[in-house]
Amino acid sequence: MKTINKYRLERTSIVKFAITIKLIIWIYCLIVSQFLDNFDSSTNLNSLSPFNSSSGGITFNSTVDASANLNRDFASVETLKNHDGSPIVNLLIKRIFVKWDSIYFIRIAEFNYEHEQNHAFFPLFPISMNLLARVLSYITFSYLSFSDYIIISGFLISNISFIISAVKLLKLGYIIFNNSDFVYTSVLLYCINPAGIFTTAIYTENLFSLMVFSGLVEVYGGDYYLTRELGTHSMPLKEKIISTSKAAIYFALATATRANGFLMCGYLVYIYYSQYITHLARLVLRFSSPLLLLSKRSGKYLMRPSNSFDKLPVVSSDTSSILLDFIVYPVLILIQSFIVILPYFAFQYYGYSRYCTTPPDSNITAFDYSLNKNGDWPRPWCIVDPNSKFSYPNLYSFVQNNYWNQGFFNYYELRQIPNFLFATPMVAISVCSIVSYLFYYLRQPNQMIYPTFKSRSKNITEEITHKHFFFLGYNSNTSETIFYTPHILPFIVYLAFLTVFSVTFMHVQVITRFFIHSPLIFWYSAKFFMKYIPTMVPSSSPRKIDRKNSSPTLSLTSSSSTITQLVSDDQEKNFKLKRNLILIYFIFYNILGSVLFINFYPWT
């Protein structure tokens, strides 16, 4: 009950803080927008219309692709051209936040998928904007233009999603770490993340984060583990099925928001087989760790980790357990993964039905269909040819490669160096969090085990080096060990994959906003905002012998306080430097990014 009350209290505080941050960014952007003009004013809602007004009639925009407006009933030409809207909406939202990808989302929400390249943007966000706009229009008797309602809806959905996602991240942290200070700090950092302008503008970041965090809360048991010690391997079957089914629905909504949502299937696999995955990771770490050998060569004092954890049974001989592991769990994983991936394939089929099953017809007028130099028919991605680049119809991959130049090392050009520099801090935090976690468990691989298993072992041996004093993470309340828990192993794997893929395949400048749905970024950063508490040397540790006096030298007794203080001071300075760098990075990117984004400078 105490945990629940504290969670509710901090939840209220987080909501207030998140709202305050959004208001600060909004007001700051509003002020800045009054003094600077758009760097690039050629791209706006009007220019995305497939029609331009011309003397005496209608002509096609030269930038229209082969798929321009295959449907006749989207809207009238006058509606397409008229996006001036309300001066208030233009001043408070449109002038500030309708930039870059926001234009596409608003356009799709109002007129559906007019162009082939628009299919780079998944439909849940535009659909939600359209539905809310209809509701707002109805209850206000269409006081504003529908375009304005679309813009207002996108702004509301984005910012409300951000506030709720912060609450979900708080709950997820409580479940996994059970340390209120650490979790609260991580959520505060999430609220001031360096992509603040994107979490205020009409972008998918917030809706996607909300669905991901909501799904992760359910994956880790939801309310069931909010007041219990987390043990995913021992969760009751009924609770596990209910929670993972809810998670699958949230992850499916995440996939309907952005393509990488289908990667969340990995968390479902982990939650069913967490015991085996953790055991395998422990074995791999034990055989990969070079620390024992290096310590002997360097003369450092180090006790060998106990093998007692490896004696714990991995596969139960119980018939019901075998039935679950080899029949029930695989079936559940297949069904729930299908639910998660379904929106992706449904969206691809929607594109296929539009562009691959309706060839150009002589009866279709110029108002309905136009081809430019890339307008070959059928579209190349429609052709199923095992020998071609597109072995199966995949509109999303084609659009990303053909229109956005996404591909393996496609972005590695000299002129893109500034964009790589922009992305460097976020990549650095990502890599450091992964490396730090791996090194921690390479030093002490036997700690890759759940606390509920630790209590079953009577032979837990501490590892000690002259440089650091560790309790192997056994005291989970020290600043050095809060972050290092086996429960976040899937987060490590996911972020590692995301980092490698993003750096090699994507436009790297989007990494700053693309990574904010990974809680690991903020958990690792929060580690340095905790007060450093050096772990004490266990009294059972062997003492060195003073050969000269042939008597025990109480080195760990007489000088332990001095050594501990030196380590503490050094580590605290290290923590202070890192937390200052993190704060500078977060705040500076919010200040600079807001100025660049709202004035159409390259900050995407």
N, C-alpha and C positions, 0 to 999 in steps of 0.2 A: 504493500500500500504506500509506503514511503517513496519507493521508486516511481510509482504512478503519479503521485502528487507532485514530485519534483519534475517529472517529465511534462506534466500539464502546465506547471508554472513556467518552465523554460519554453514550452511551445508558444505560450502567449507572448513571451518576451521576443522570441524569434519572429513571430508575425509582425510585431510592432517594428522591429529592427529592419526587416525586409521591406516593409512599406516605406519606412523612412529613407532607406537607400534608394528606392525607386523614385521617390519624390525629389531627392537631392539630384539624381542624374537627370531627371526630367527638367527641373528648374535650371540646372546648369546648361543643359543643351538648348533650352529656350533662350537663355541670355546670349550664349555664344552665337546662335543662329541669326541674331539681329545684327551682328557686326561682320559676318563673313558671307561671301557669296559662294554658290556652288562651283566647285572646280570643274565638274562635268555635268552640264545641264542638258545634254543630248538624250539622256535616258530618263524617261519618266513614264507616267501612266499613258499619256497621249501617244508617245512614240511606239508603245507596244501594241497599239491598235493595228490590225492588218490593213487598215484603210487610211488613206490620206486625202484630205479635201483638195480638189483641183478645180480649176476654172471650168465650169460647165459639167462637172461629173465627178466620178470616183475613180481613182487609180490605185494600183497596188503598191504597197510599200516595197521598196527594193530589197529590204532585209528579210522578207517573209520566206519561210522555208517551204518545203514541198507539201507539208501537211496543213497549210494555212486554212483554217475555218472550213473543215469538211462538213460541218453542220450548218443548216440554214437558219436555225431558230435561236441563235445566241442573243442577238440584240439588234436594234436598228443602228444605222450608221451614225445618226446624230448622238445616240447614247454612247456609242463607242468613242466618239470624238470629245464628248463633253465630260470632263472630269474636274472642272473648276471647283465645284462644291461650295460648302459653307466657308466663309472667311475664318470663323472660329476654329473649325476642324483643321483648316489649312495651317493656321498659326500654331496651334497647340500640338498637333500630331503629324499631319501630312508633311509640312515643311521640314520637320525635324527627323521623323522616323521612317518615312516611306522612301527608303534608299536601297540600292542594290537588290538583294533577293526579295526584300519586302514587296517590291513592285510586282514580281512574278506571283507571289502568294495572293496579293490583292486582285491581280488580273485573273488568275485562275478561279478565285472565289466568286468573282462576278460573272465571268464569261466561260467558265469551264476550260478544258484543255484545247486551246485554239491551235497551238503549234506543236510540232513534234518535240522540240527541245524543252518544252514545258514539262515533259514527263520526267525530267530530272528531279522534280519536286513531288513528293508523295501526297496523297489526297486528304488525309485526316484533318490537317490544319485548315486548308481552304474550305473543306466541307463544313467544319465547325464555324468558321467565320461566316459563311453564307447562311447557315441556320440561325445563328445568333442575330445576324443582320436582319433577317426576316422578322424575328421576334421583336427586335427594337423598333423596326419600321412599323410593325402592327400596333405596338403599345403607345407609340408617339404619333400615330396617324400620319406617317410618312412626311414628317416635318422636314426632314433632310433628304438629299438624294440618296439612292441606294448605294452609290459608290462611297458616300460618307459613312453610311452605316457599316459597310464592309470594313472600312479603315478603323472605325471605332471598335468594332467587334474584334478585329485582329489585335488591336492594342490591349483590350480588356482580357482576352484569352491568354495572351502572352504574359502579361504581368500578374494576373491571378494565378496562372500556372506556376509562375516563379515562386510566389509566396507559399503555395501549397507544397511545392517540391522541397522547399526549405524545411517545412514541417516533417515531410516524409523522410528526409535525410537525417533529421534529428532522431526520429523513431528508429530508423535503421541502425544508427550509431549506438543508441541505447541497447538494442538487442544484441549487437555483436560485441561491444566493448564493455558495457556496463560501467562506464566511467563518465559521470556527468560533465566534469570540467573539460575533459578532452573532447567529448562529443559536441558540447556547446560551442567550444572554440572552433571546431572544424566547420560547423554550420555558419558561424559568423564569417569565416573566411569565404565560404560559398556565397554568402550574400554580397560580398565585395569582390567577387572574382574578377579577373582582368578582362573578361568579356562582358562587362556590365552594360555597355551600350547595346549589345546584341540581345541581352536578357531584358531590355527595356523596349526595344524596337519590335516590329512585327516579324519575328523570326520563329523558327520551330524549336530553338534550343530549349525553351522552358517547357513546352508541352512534351517534348521528347524526354527531358529529364524527369518530369513528373511521372510519366508512364514507367520509365525505367526504375526510379526509386520506389514507386508503389509496388512494382513487381518484385523487386528485391526484398522489400519488407515482408511480402507474403512468402517468398522463397525461404526466408529465414524464420518462418513460423508466425510472423505477425504478433498479435496480442498474446498468443500462447507463450512466447519466450520473452515478452516484455518484462515479466516479473520472475522469470526462471533463469537458471544458468543455461546458456545456449548449448545444445547438444544435438546437432542436426542428424547424427547417426542414430539417436535414440528417440526421435520424435515419434509419437504414436502414429500408426498407419493412417487412421482416419484423419487426424490433423494434417498429416503430410499430404494426403491426396487433396484435401480441401484447399490448403494453402498453395500448393503448386498449381492447382487448377485456376485459382484466382490470379496467380502470377502469370500463367500462360495467357490469360485474357489481357492483362496489362501489357505484357510483352508484345502481344499481337497488335495492340493499339500503338505501341512504340514503333513497330514495323510499318504500320500504316502512316506513321508520321515521318520516319526516315528509314532508308534501306537497311542500315546497319542494326536495326532492331532485332533482326532474326538471329544475330549472334548471341542474344540472351538465352538461346536454347542451352548453351553451355552451363549456365547456372542450374538449370533443371537437371541436367545429367549429374552435376556435382552433388546436388542435395540428396539424390537417391543413393549415390555411391560414395559419399563423403568419407566414410571410414576406410574404404579401399584406396581411394585417391590419396588420402593423407598418408596412409601406410606406404604406398608406392613412392610418394614424394620423399618420405623420411628415408627410405632405402636408397633412393637416387642421391639424396644429399649426403648420406653417409659414405657412399662409394665415390662421390665426387669431391668430397672435402679434402683439400690438401693441407689443412691446418695442423693435423697431428704430426705429420712428417716434417713440415716446416718448423714447427715448434721445437721438435727434438734437435734439429740441426742448428737452430738459432740459440739453443740453450734456455729457452723460455720454460717456465714452470707451467705445466698443463696436465691436468688429470684426464685420463681417457673416459669418454662418456660411457655410461652404463649400457649394457645390452638388454636390460630388463624389459624395456618397452617392446623389443622385437619378439619377446616370448609371448606377448599377448596374442590371442587367436584372431586371425583376420577373417577367415570364413567359418561361420558357425556350421556345425554338423546337424543342427536342428532342421528337420524337414520343412517346417514352415518358413525358416529363413532362406533355405535353398529355393523354395517356391517363389518367395518374394524377389530374390536377387536375379533369378534366371527366367522368370515368366512375368510376374506382376509388374515389376519395375520397368523392364524393357517395353512392355505394352503401354504403360503410362507415359513413358518418355516419348514414344512414337506418336501417340495421340496428342499430347500437349505440345510437342515440337511442331506437329502439323498445324495446330492452331496458331502458333507463333508465326510460322512461315507463310500461312495462307494469304494474308494481305499482300505480300510481295507478289506471289504468283497471280492473284486476282487482278492486281494492277497491271501486270504484264499482259494478261489476257485481254484486259480492257484496251490496251494500246494495240494489241494484235488485231482485235476485232475492228478497230477503227482504220488502221493503216494497211492491213494485209488482206482483208476480205472484201474491200470495196475499191476496185480499180477505177481509174478515171473514166468517165462516161461522157460521150459527146453531148448528152442532154444536160450535163452540169454546167451552169453558166459561170462566167468569170467571177461573179459574186461569191460563188461557192468554192472554187478551186483554182489554184495557181501553182505553177512550177517555176523555180528558178534554176540556176545552173546545177544545183544539187538535187533537182527534182526527178530523178529516175524512178520508174515504177515497174515492178513493185519495189518497195524499199529494200535495200540490201540486207537488212537484218531480218526481213521476213522469210528469206529463202533458207530452207533447211538443207544444208549441204555439208556433210561430214568433212569435206576437204576444204571448205571455206573458213573464213575467220569466224563466222557465225554459224555454229553447228546446231543451234536451236534458237528460236525466236526470243530475243532478249532486248527489248526496247531500251531498258534502263542502261545497260552496258554500252549499247550503241550511242545513245545520247551523251553519256559521260565522255566517251572517247571521241566522238565525232564533233560535238559542239563545244565541249569544255576541255578537250585535250587532256583528259585524265588517262593515265597509263603508267607503266613501269618506267620510272626515271624520265618521263616526258617533261617534267618541270625543272629538270636540272639544266639551267641555262645561266649564263653570266648575268643577264639582265634581271634574273629572279633572286639575286643575292640579297637585296633588301628584304624580300619576303621571307627568306630563310632566317634572317636575323630577327625579324618580328616573331617568328615561331620558336626561336631558340630557348627562351626562358621556360615556356610550357613543356617543351621536349625535355629540357634539363630536369625539371621537377619530376616528370614521368620516369625518366631513366634512373634518377637517383632513388626514387621510391622503390623501384623494382630491384635495383642493385643492392640497396641497403637491406631489403627484406631477404634477398638470397644470401648475402654475406652473413647476416645474423644467423641464419639456419645452417649455413655451411660451417660456421664455428661451433654450432651446437645442434646437430641434426636431430638428436633424440628429443628435442623440444617440439618438433613437428608432431604434436599429439594433443588431443583434447584434454582439458583439466579433469574431466570425468574418468579418463583412462589413467591419468597420473596418480589419482588416489588409489588405484589398484596396484601400484608398484611400490615396493618397500625399499628399493635401492636406487634412489635418485642422486646422482653424483654431480656436484657443482664443478664447473670449469672456471679456472682462474688464470688470468695473465697479469703481467706486471703493468700493462697499459690500461686495462679495464678490469673492473670488478663486476662480475655478472652473477646473478642467481639463475641463470639459464632462462630468464623470463618467468621464473616461478612466482615472483612477486609482481603480479600484473598491474600494480598501482604505481610503479616507478615510471618516471617519464621516459626512461630508456626502453621500456618493454611494453607499454600500452599498445603501441602500434603493431607489435610483432605477435600476432595470433594466427594459428592455423586456419581460423575461420575466414580470413581474407585471401586465402590462396587463390580462389577463382578470380578475384579482382586483380591479382598480380598477373595471372595468365592472360586475362582479357586486355588489360592495359598494355602488356608487352606486345600482344598481337596488334592492337590498335596503333601503337607507336610505330612499329615496323611498317605496317601497311600505309599509314598516313605519310610518313617521311618518304616512302618510295613511290607511291601511286598518286597521291592527292596534291592539290594546290596547298602548299604547306602553310600559307598565311591563315587558312581556316582552322588550323590546329588549336589556336587559342580558344576559340569558342566550341570547337568540336569535342574537346576533352572534358568540358565541364560536367558532362553527365557521368563521369567516372568519380565516384566518391573517394577513391584512393588518392587523388590529387590533394584533396582537402584534409584527409586523415593524416597523410604524411606531413603536410605543411603544419598541421596543428601540433604535431609532435614537438616542434621547436618553440612553441608558445607555452609549453608546460614547464614548471619549475624543475630544474634538474635535481634529482635525488640520487646520490651515489649509493649503490647497494653495498652493504657491509660484508666483510669477509666472514664466512662461516667459521664458527669456533672449532669445527671438526677438521678444518684444513690442516694438512701436515705442516710441521714447522721445519725450517732449514736448520742444519746443525753447524755450530761454530766449531770447526775442526781445531782451531788454535787453542781454544780454552776447553775443548772437549765437553762442552756443556750446551744445552739447548739455548739458542738465541731467540728470544721471543720477538722476532722481527715483525710478525703480524699482530703483535700486541703492543709493543712499545712504539712502533712507527706507523701503525695502520692509520691512526688519525691524521698524521701528517701527509701520508701518501694519498689518503682519501680526499683531504682538503685540496691538494694539488690537482688531483684528477677532477674534482668538482669544479674548481675555478677555471681550469682549462676547458672543460666541457661546457660550462655555463657561458664562457666567452664565445665558444663555437656556436652554441644555440642562439645567443644574442645576435651574432653576425648573420646567421641564416634567417632568423625571423625578421630582421631589419630588411634584408634583401627581398624576402617574400612580400613584406608590406610595401616596400618601394615599388616592386614590380606590379602588384595588384593595383595600387593607387595610381601610379603613373600611367598604366595602360588604360585605366578608366578615364583619366583626364585627357590624354592624347587621343585615344580611340574615339571618344565622344566628339571631339573637335573634327577629326578627319572624317568620321562616318557621316555626320549630319550635313557636311558640306561636299559630299560625294568625292572625297579623296580616296585613294586606294586603301581601304581598311575593311576587308570583307571576311 
